[in-house]
């Protein structure tokens, strides 16, 4: 790839990890339920709903980067084995190691404390680890998906992506709306097992961006799509609140898909990235920061909650502290000989 393309990918990766830290800071300060939101001001509610959309951009960005970089390859039996050995084996080991680290750390933090709910603390501590088995499964399937994509043109892949997206995003959205209107248990039967579900679609979209499938889309229109997606996510969450419906914005929500994709495509058209040394630093340690940051969220959370500020200010303070502590920790761990790179999965 050209240097310019490397720069924009580094920028997207840096944005992705910062938004992941942001959503976890927001999740820590706010209790996402219709009852809890009643205690907040209108501004605080809008801030929370807007923050949830911003924070949800991170995982789609990571997945689209994966599709952009890894699906445009050729594989044979030997290359499949090498890919699995290089990528999947290390990820599995790192996942086990960090699960043990978090389990032990949770014991130390909660022991002897009557103010800490062990179950809730565990949920906070392991809230990001769901990503690991998901991405490992995607990596295991990557060579087969890449080989299949070689046989089809971008237009055919795009048409299939549209169909799968309708099944993975629109049908659950219809079920959600019906449930909010008092029509529960409307189950629309479909199976997307071989597609990777919603996460697989994000990866395929990254591949299609690499193939230039969307270059004819006007940048202004893409910006409007991102803005409209943001507004719809914000207003839909507010509407759910007014209905007393506990709605949690997640990656299968169709406007998270459209918003994150439009922003990713726009980033792919960037020229030289400003402050590139800083972007490179943020990007280099992004996955390592993802692994370690929750070690700091639980200890920092009660300290930040006690501060005499509003919830939005507390969320931003917690976010900044997570960035500082997480990056400082990864830089230190990275420099441990024969250990740092391995445990942080940095190559």
Secondary structure, DSSP 8 states (H G I E B T S, - for coil): --HHHHHHHHHHHHHHHHHHHHHHHHHHH---SHHHHTTS-HHHHHHHHHHHHHHTHHHHHHHHHHHHHHSS----HHHHHHHIIIIIHHHHHHHHHHHHHHHHHHHHHHTT-TTS-HHHHHHHHTTTTHHHHHHHHHHHHHHHHHHHHHTS-HHHHHHHHHHHHIIIIIHHHHHHHHHHTT----------GGGTHHHHHHHHHHHHHHTTTTTTS-HHHHHHHHHHHHHHHHHHHHHHHHTT------TTSHHHHHHHHHHHHHHTT--S-TTHHHHHHHHHTHHHHHHHTHHHHHHHHHHHHTSSS-HHHHHHHHHHHHHHHHHHHHHHHHTSTTTHHHHTT--
